[in-house]
């Protein structure tokens, strides 16, 4: 399933751009954006408004990336199982 593959990539902690992810998954960026929105609604992702060491402390690009270049940033949230 495509959402499961996207979750696997997101769980890895790898930093990926939308174009890179869409190519890897073989889907359009528009479909990828809908998939990310679905994952947010399901509680797997939290959107971030900005970037930098406080927003993304483990990101290798935290000191150099620009919110203007990446207008939508997401944080993966491991779901709580009961």
ZIKA-V625616 format. One record per pair of residues at least 12 apart in sequence whose C-alpha atoms are under 10 Angstrom apart, sorted by the first residue. I is the first residue (numbers start at 1). J is the second residue. Records with the same first field share a line. If there is no record, write none. Layout:
# ZIKA-V625616
I: J ; J
This chain:
# ZIKA-V625616
2: 25 ; 26 ; 27 ; 32 ; 35
3: 25 ; 32 ; 35 ; 36 ; 38 ; 39
5: 24 ; 25
6: 21 ; 22 ; 24 ; 25 ; 32 ; 35 ; 36 ; 39
7: 36 ; 39 ; 44 ; 45 ; 76 ; 78
9: 21 ; 24 ; 25
10: 44 ; 45 ; 74 ; 75 ; 76 ; 77
11: 44 ; 75 ; 76 ; 77 ; 78
12: 76
13: 58 ; 59 ; 75 ; 76
14: 58 ; 59 ; 60
15: 58 ; 59 ; 60 ; 61
17: 69 ; 70 ; 72 ; 73
18: 30 ; 32 ; 33 ; 70 ; 72 ; 73
19: 32
33: 72
36: 74
39: 76
40: 74 ; 75 ; 76 ; 77
42: 79
43: 76 ; 77 ; 78 ; 79 ; 80
44: 74 ; 75 ; 76 ; 77 ; 78 ; 79 ; 80
45: 73 ; 74 ; 75 ; 76 ; 77 ; 78 ; 79
46: 73 ; 74 ; 75 ; 76 ; 77
47: 72 ; 73 ; 74 ; 75 ; 76
48: 67 ; 71 ; 72 ; 73 ; 74 ; 75
49: 67 ; 71 ; 72 ; 73 ; 74
50: 65 ; 66 ; 67 ; 68 ; 70 ; 71 ; 72 ; 73 ; 74
51: 63 ; 64 ; 65 ; 66 ; 67 ; 68 ; 70 ; 71 ; 72 ; 73
52: 64 ; 65 ; 66 ; 67
55: 73 ; 74 ; 75
56: 73 ; 74 ; 75
